Amino acid sequence: MVPPPSPPRRLGLTGSIGAGKSTVAALLRERGLTVLDADEQARLVTAEPGTLAALEAAFPGVVREGVLDRAALAARVFGDAEQLARLNALTHPRVRARMAALEAGAAARGEAWVVQDVPLLFEGGLEGSMNATLLVDAPLETRVTRVMARSGLTREEVLARDARQMPADEKRRRATLTLDNSGDLTALEAQVDAALRQLGLLATR
């Protein structure tokens, strides 16, 4: 009997709002790494009929014409720890199952590492399931300016979202490696390559 392939090692990718995590994820893909995006899988999960039925049963009125009204759901759970816990209990196991299936696919392809792109990695206590963690960070004012420019949110709204995340200093303390994305793309690329070399994912030049 052929033994099952060894599971790949996990590099957890995270970052505070506006830090540039999506840019780093794209750079990692360019370097041949498989990036599993938890937010993308959550969007796919919440389009599944079974999940939609469960969400509508738990939060009546959030599914309209077979589509999840994300704004209505967010309004329902925002600031309500009990309702948020209910939502997470419905969606998180489904997201984890999809991530596990994708990881199994990477193992079958013989990949030694996968990147798990998880915005709230530290907040969710998931760093223990990672072999290493990579944090993308930038000064608060830089992050606020970026988010305002791309989303149309006010400064106060961005600051409120940032305040709901773990403080950046604490994330830096917990992360294996931190990328400072306060400069240009060239500087960020150099840091990505240096981090991958340090982790043994990229050949040393």
N, C-alpha and C positions, 0 to 999 in steps of 0.2 A: 504494500500500500504506500502510495506517495504521500509524505507528510504535508500538511497544509503549509503555505508560505508563511514565513515569519512576519509579524505585523511591523509596519514601518515605524520608525521613531517619529515623534511629534514635535514640531516647532510651533509653539503658540504665538500668534501674532496679534497684538492689541495696540490700542492707542486712545488717548483722550480725544474728545470731539474736536475736529478741525486740525488734528496733528498731521494727517497725511497717510493714514494707514492704508487707504485704497491705492495710493500711489506706490507704496512699498509692496503691496500685494501684486500689483502689475509688474513691478521690477523682478519680484521673485518668480513669477510665471515666465518672464522673459529669460530667466536663467535656468529654466527647465524644471522647476519645482511644481508639484501639484499643490494648488491652494484650494482648500475646502472652506467655502464661505458660509458661516453659520447664518448670517442674515439672509443670504440667497436661499438657503435651504428652508428657513422659516417662512419666507414668502411662498415657496413652492408647497410647503406643508399646508399653509392656510388657504391654498386653492383647491385642496383635495376635498371631495364631497364629504367624506367621513369626518374630517376636521371641521368643516363648515357646519355640519349638523350638530356637532358637539358644542361648538362656539355659540350657535344660535340657541341651543338649549340652555346653556349657562348664562348667556348675555342676550336675552331677547331683543331683536331689533338691529343687531349689528351685521346681519347678513341680508342684503337687499338684491333681489333678482339673481340669486346664486353667487353673489360676489361679496366678499368681506368689506365692510365699510371701516377702513382702518382708523379714520379720524373718530368715528363713533366709538369704536372699541377703546381707543386710547383715552378718550374722554371718560369712559366708564371706569377704567382701572387707575387713571392718574391720581396719585395721592392716596389711594386706598390699598393698603398693604394686603388686606384679605382678598380683595378682588384680583389684585395682581398675582397673588399666590395661586389663585384658582386658574387664572389664564396660563401661568407657567406650568401648572400641573397637567394641563391639557396639551400644550404645544411642545414643551421641552422633550418629553420622551420620543415624540415623533421626529423632532429635529435630530436628536441623538441617533435614532435608528437610521436616518438618511445619511448622516455623517459616517456612521459605522459601515454602511454599505459602500460608500465611496472610498473609505479607507481600505476596505477589503479588496476593492478593485485595484487600488494602488499596490497593495501587497501582491496580488496576483500578477501584476506587471513587473514585479521585482524591484519596486522603488524602495530605497532605504529610508527615505524621509518623506513626510507630508507636512504641509503647513496648515494649521487650523486657525483660520481668521475669525476671531471671536471678540467683538467689541467690548463686552463686559467679562473678559476672561478672569481677571482678578476679583471683580465684584461677585462673580458666580462661584469662586473657590475652585476654579478648574485648573489652576497651575500645577496641582499635584499630579494630574494625568498627562502632563507634558514632559518631554525630555529636556526642553529648553524653552525659554520665552524671550520674545523680541518685542520691545516696546518702542513705539514711534511717539516722539514728544516734540513740543515746540512751546515757546513762551505763550502765556495766556493771551496777551493782546494780539499776537500773530494768529492764534487759533480763532479768536473771536472775529477778527477781521475776515478771515477766510470763510467762516461759516455764514456770516452776514452777507458776504458777496455772492455765495452760491445758493443760499436758501431763502433769502428775503426775510429772515428772522430779525427781530430787533436785538440790540445789544443785551437788553435785560433778559430776553428769552434764551439767548445763547448761554449767558451766565447761569441762568436757572438750570439749564440742561447739564452744564458742566458741573454744577454743584451737586447734582444727583449721582455723579460718578465718584469713584475713589480719587482722593487728591493725587495729583501728578507725582509729588514727592514720594508718596507711599508706593505708587506703581514702580517708580524708578528703583526703590529699595528692593522690591520683590523680583524685578525682571532680571533675567540672565544677562541680557545686553540691551542697551538703549541707543536708539538712533535720534540725533538732534536734527530735526527738520526745520531749522530756522533759516537755512540758506537756500541755495538754488538746487535744481535737479541734479546737476553734476556732483555737487557736494553730497547729496543724499545717495546717489548711486555708488560713490566711493565708500560711503559708510556701510551700505548694504553688502558690497563685495567683501569689505574687511570683516564684517560680522559673519558672513558665510565661510570665509577662510578660517576664522577663529573656531567656528563650530565643526569644521571639517567637511563642509558641504561644497566647498569650492577649492579647486587646486591652488596652492600657493604659487604666486608668480615670483 
